[in-house]
């Protein structure tokens, strides 16, 4: 059975939207931590992780379809979705690291930034 093109495009756009939202939240979390608002940073990280998870689930659905023998054609939209997924994952890793660094700086400096 061949996967319908519109289903693949729909899944790709779902990935793009969800992980794009996640990436934006990760960036905003870094900014919040920079400003010393760790409660807001934590909330944004949680929101980002949920959005990323939604995008990852859509991605997993495409992989599972391919594993079942359904042909998923690679096109520019799906390539963009894959790129956005990897970018958001990297931003998540960096956001966690930056928030930790800002916390350590504030502990050393006594929160004077």
C-alpha positions as CSV (number, residue, x, y, z in Angstrom):
1,X,0.0,0.0,0.0
2,X,1.4,3.4,-1.0
3,X,1.0,6.2,1.6
4,X,-1.2,8.9,0.2
5,X,0.8,12.1,-0.7
6,X,-1.7,14.4,1.1
7,X,-1.3,12.3,4.3
8,X,2.5,12.6,4.1
9,X,2.3,16.4,3.5
10,X,-0.1,16.7,6.4
11,X,2.3,14.8,8.7
12,X,5.2,16.9,7.5
13,X,3.4,20.2,8.2
14,X,2.4,18.9,11.6
15,X,6.1,18.2,12.3
16,X,7.0,21.7,11.1
17,X,4.4,23.4,13.2
18,X,5.0,21.5,16.4
19,X,8.8,21.5,16.4
20,X,8.8,25.1,15.3
21,X,6.7,26.0,18.3
22,X,9.1,23.9,20.5
23,X,12.1,25.7,19.1
24,X,10.5,29.1,19.8
25,X,9.7,28.1,23.4
26,X,13.3,26.9,23.8
27,X,14.6,30.2,22.7
28,X,12.2,32.1,24.9
29,X,13.3,29.8,27.8
30,X,16.9,30.8,27.3
31,X,15.9,34.5,27.3
32,X,13.8,34.0,30.5
33,X,16.8,32.3,32.2
34,X,19.1,35.1,31.1
35,X,16.7,37.5,32.8
36,X,16.7,35.4,35.9
37,X,13.1,34.2,35.6
38,X,13.7,30.5,36.1
39,X,10.1,29.7,36.8
40,X,9.1,31.1,33.4
41,X,12.1,29.3,31.8
42,X,10.9,26.0,33.3
43,X,7.4,26.5,32.1
44,X,8.6,27.3,28.6
45,X,10.8,24.2,28.6
46,X,7.9,22.0,29.6
47,X,5.7,23.6,26.8
48,X,8.5,23.0,24.3
49,X,9.0,19.4,25.3
50,X,5.3,18.7,24.8
51,X,5.3,20.4,21.4
52,X,8.5,18.6,20.4
53,X,6.9,15.3,21.5
54,X,3.9,16.0,19.3
55,X,6.1,16.6,16.3
56,X,8.2,13.6,17.1
57,X,5.0,11.4,17.2
58,X,4.1,12.6,13.7
59,X,7.6,11.8,12.5
60,X,7.4,8.4,14.1
61,X,4.2,7.7,12.3
62,X,6.0,8.3,9.0
63,X,8.8,6.0,10.0
64,X,6.4,3.3,11.0
65,X,4.5,3.6,7.7
66,X,7.8,3.2,5.9
67,X,8.7,0.1,8.0
68,X,5.3,-1.4,7.1
69,X,6.3,-1.1,3.4
70,X,4.4,2.0,2.6
71,X,6.3,4.2,0.3
72,X,7.0,7.7,1.7
73,X,8.4,9.8,-1.0
74,X,11.1,12.3,0.0
75,X,10.3,15.8,-1.1
76,X,11.2,19.4,-0.1
77,X,8.4,19.6,2.5
78,X,9.4,16.4,4.2
79,X,13.1,17.5,4.0
80,X,12.2,20.8,5.6
81,X,10.3,18.9,8.4
82,X,13.3,16.7,9.1
83,X,15.6,19.7,9.2
84,X,13.2,21.5,11.6
85,X,12.9,18.4,13.8
86,X,16.7,18.2,14.2
87,X,17.1,21.9,14.7
88,X,14.5,21.9,17.5
89,X,16.2,18.9,19.2
90,X,19.5,20.8,19.1
91,X,17.8,23.9,20.6
92,X,16.4,21.8,23.4
93,X,19.8,20.5,24.3
94,X,21.3,24.0,24.2
95,X,18.4,25.5,26.2
96,X,19.0,23.0,29.0
97,X,22.7,23.9,29.0
98,X,22.2,27.6,28.8
99,X,19.6,27.6,31.7
100,X,22.0,25.5,33.8
101,X,24.9,28.0,33.0
102,X,22.7,31.0,33.9
103,X,21.7,29.3,37.2
104,X,25.3,28.7,38.1
105,X,26.3,32.3,37.2
106,X,23.5,33.6,39.4
107,X,24.6,31.3,42.3
108,X,28.2,32.5,42.0
109,X,27.2,36.2,41.6
110,X,24.3,36.1,44.0
111,X,21.7,36.8,41.4
112,X,23.1,40.3,40.5
113,X,22.9,40.0,36.7
